[in-house]
Amino acid sequence: MTQEKMELGKKMDIALHYTAYNLRKTGHNTKPVLFHSFKVAYKLYQYGYGEEIVIAAILHDLLEDTSVTKEDIKIKFGESIANIVSAVSFDSNIKDELKQARVMFQNCIDYGMEPVILKCADLTDNIDYVSFVKDKEKRDILLAKYKIFLLMSENLIGNTEVYKELETKVKDKEKKYEATTSNFSISL
């Protein structure tokens, strides 16, 4: 194993422990969130993305699920990672789910490639859980969010493997559930 990979492994371990500690303080069940965060980070690592995006992937749900602030992440992991995590976090003040998603996706695009790639990997993992959503309207809203992301991010990352993986999964879920995303405005 190279020195670079060993250093990344140490930083990932620190980020995982930081995430677990802060989730535990909120009363969240840390195991599903940690497993999801690790899966997203590992996917990005497998695709060959760099250290900052991999570490940001481990931390990506902290702003939404804990009292950790962007400043806390900046102090512990640096400004670039804090900015990526902030870009992929939704604004809880926006109550309309599709508007909330659009704003977050636009924030990712405005920041640049790293948060868009991270959000794509996050959605690629999350879409596997759509099967557990029994309410058809809720499931259709979730699938509409995925389609909105694909439309908004295609020009920036449409040629990447992680984008193509999400695109395939969205098509498969739409076919499986005969989603009626046409009920929602998914255009740009």
C-alpha positions as CSV (number, residue, x, y, z in Angstrom):
1,M,0.0,0.0,0.0
2,T,1.3,3.4,-0.9
3,Q,2.0,6.2,1.6
4,E,-0.7,8.3,0.0
5,K,-3.4,5.5,0.4
6,M,-2.3,5.0,4.0
7,E,-2.7,8.7,4.7
8,L,-6.1,8.8,3.1
9,G,-7.1,5.8,5.2
10,K,-6.1,7.6,8.4
11,K,-8.1,10.7,7.3
12,M,-11.1,8.6,6.5
13,D,-10.9,7.0,9.9
14,I,-10.8,10.4,11.6
15,A,-13.8,11.6,9.5
16,L,-15.8,8.4,10.3
17,H,-15.2,8.8,14.1
18,Y,-16.1,12.5,13.9
19,T,-19.3,11.6,12.1
20,A,-20.2,8.8,14.5
21,Y,-19.5,11.0,17.6
22,N,-21.7,13.8,16.3
23,L,-24.5,11.6,15.2
24,R,-24.5,9.8,18.6
25,K,-24.9,13.2,20.3
26,T,-28.2,13.7,18.4
27,G,-29.7,10.4,19.3
28,H,-29.6,9.2,15.7
29,N,-29.0,5.5,15.1
30,T,-25.4,6.0,13.8
31,K,-25.0,2.7,12.0
32,P,-27.2,3.3,8.9
33,V,-25.9,6.9,8.4
34,L,-22.3,5.8,8.9
35,F,-22.7,2.8,6.6
36,H,-24.3,5.1,3.9
37,S,-21.6,7.7,4.3
38,F,-18.9,5.1,4.0
39,K,-20.5,3.6,0.9
40,V,-20.7,6.9,-0.8
41,A,-17.0,7.7,0.1
42,Y,-15.9,4.2,-1.0
43,K,-17.7,4.6,-4.3
44,L,-15.9,7.8,-5.0
45,Y,-12.6,6.3,-4.0
46,Q,-13.2,3.4,-6.3
47,Y,-13.9,5.8,-9.2
48,G,-10.6,7.4,-8.5
49,Y,-11.7,10.7,-7.0
50,G,-9.4,12.7,-4.7
51,E,-9.0,12.9,-1.0
52,E,-11.1,16.0,-0.4
53,I,-14.2,14.6,-2.1
54,V,-13.8,11.2,-0.4
55,I,-13.5,12.9,3.1
56,A,-16.4,15.2,2.3
57,A,-18.5,12.2,1.4
58,I,-18.0,10.8,4.9
59,L,-19.1,14.1,6.4
60,H,-21.8,14.9,3.9
61,D,-24.9,14.4,6.1
62,L,-23.6,16.2,9.2
63,L,-25.0,19.6,8.5
64,E,-28.5,18.1,7.9
65,D,-28.5,15.6,10.8
66,T,-26.5,17.1,13.6
67,S,-25.6,20.4,15.3
68,V,-22.3,20.4,13.5
69,T,-21.8,23.7,11.6
70,K,-19.9,24.5,8.4
71,E,-17.4,26.3,10.6
72,D,-16.8,23.2,12.7
73,I,-16.0,21.2,9.6
74,K,-13.8,24.0,8.3
75,I,-11.8,24.0,11.5
76,K,-11.4,20.2,11.6
77,F,-11.1,19.3,7.9
78,G,-10.4,22.6,6.0
79,E,-12.3,25.1,4.0
80,S,-12.6,23.2,0.8
81,I,-14.2,20.2,2.4
82,A,-16.5,22.4,4.5
83,N,-17.6,24.1,1.2
84,I,-18.3,20.8,-0.5
85,V,-20.3,19.5,2.5
86,S,-22.3,22.8,2.7
87,A,-23.1,22.7,-1.1
88,V,-24.6,19.2,-0.8
89,S,-26.7,20.0,2.2
90,F,-30.3,21.0,1.9
91,D,-31.9,24.2,3.3
92,S,-34.3,23.1,6.0
93,N,-36.1,26.4,5.7
94,I,-37.4,25.4,2.3
95,K,-40.5,23.2,2.9
96,D,-41.4,22.2,-0.6
97,E,-39.3,19.1,-1.3
98,L,-38.8,19.6,-5.0
99,K,-37.8,23.3,-4.6
100,Q,-35.5,22.3,-1.7
101,A,-33.8,19.7,-4.0
102,R,-33.5,22.2,-6.9
103,V,-31.9,24.8,-4.7
104,M,-29.4,22.2,-3.3
105,F,-28.6,20.9,-6.7
106,Q,-28.0,24.5,-8.0
107,N,-25.7,25.1,-5.0
108,C,-23.7,22.1,-6.0
109,I,-23.4,23.3,-9.6
110,D,-22.5,26.8,-8.5
111,Y,-19.7,25.5,-6.3
112,G,-18.3,23.2,-9.0
113,M,-17.6,19.6,-10.0
114,E,-16.8,18.1,-6.6
115,P,-20.2,18.6,-4.9
116,V,-22.0,17.6,-8.0
117,I,-20.1,14.3,-8.1
118,L,-20.6,13.8,-4.4
119,K,-24.3,14.5,-4.6
120,C,-24.5,12.1,-7.6
121,A,-22.8,9.3,-5.6
122,D,-25.1,10.1,-2.6
123,L,-28.2,9.8,-4.8
124,T,-26.8,6.6,-6.4
125,D,-26.7,5.0,-2.9
126,N,-30.0,6.5,-1.7
127,I,-32.0,5.3,-4.7
128,D,-31.5,1.7,-3.6
129,Y,-33.8,2.5,-0.6
130,V,-36.7,3.7,-2.8
131,S,-38.1,0.2,-2.7
132,F,-38.8,0.6,1.0
133,V,-41.1,3.7,0.4
134,K,-44.6,2.3,0.3
135,D,-46.5,5.6,-0.4
136,K,-46.6,6.0,-4.2
137,E,-46.8,9.8,-4.1
138,K,-43.7,10.0,-1.9
139,R,-41.9,7.5,-4.1
140,D,-42.8,9.5,-7.2
141,I,-41.5,12.7,-5.5
142,L,-38.2,11.0,-4.7
143,L,-37.9,9.8,-8.3
144,A,-38.7,13.3,-9.6
145,K,-35.8,14.6,-7.5
146,Y,-33.5,12.1,-9.1
147,K,-34.6,13.2,-12.6
148,I,-34.2,16.9,-11.7
149,F,-30.7,16.2,-10.6
150,L,-29.9,14.3,-13.8
151,L,-31.3,17.1,-15.9
152,M,-29.5,19.8,-13.9
153,S,-26.1,18.1,-13.8
154,E,-25.9,16.4,-17.2
155,N,-23.8,19.2,-18.8
156,L,-21.3,19.1,-16.0
157,I,-20.9,15.4,-15.2
158,G,-23.0,13.5,-17.8
159,N,-20.0,11.7,-19.2
160,T,-18.9,10.3,-15.8
161,E,-19.4,6.7,-14.6
162,V,-21.1,7.8,-11.4
163,Y,-23.7,9.8,-13.5
164,K,-24.3,6.9,-15.8
165,E,-24.8,4.6,-12.9
166,L,-27.4,6.9,-11.3
167,E,-29.1,7.4,-14.7
168,T,-29.4,3.6,-15.2
169,K,-30.8,3.2,-11.6
170,V,-33.4,5.9,-12.1
171,K,-34.6,4.4,-15.4
172,D,-34.8,1.0,-13.7
173,K,-36.8,2.4,-10.7
174,E,-39.2,4.3,-13.0
175,K,-39.9,1.2,-15.0
176,K,-40.3,-0.9,-11.9
177,Y,-42.7,1.5,-10.2
178,E,-44.3,3.0,-13.3
179,A,-43.5,6.3,-11.7
180,T,-45.7,9.2,-12.6
181,T,-43.1,11.9,-12.3
182,S,-45.0,13.8,-15.0
183,N,-47.2,15.1,-12.2
184,F,-44.2,17.2,-11.0
185,S,-42.3,19.9,-12.8
186,I,-39.0,18.4,-13.5
187,S,-37.9,20.7,-16.3
188,L,-35.1,23.2,-15.9
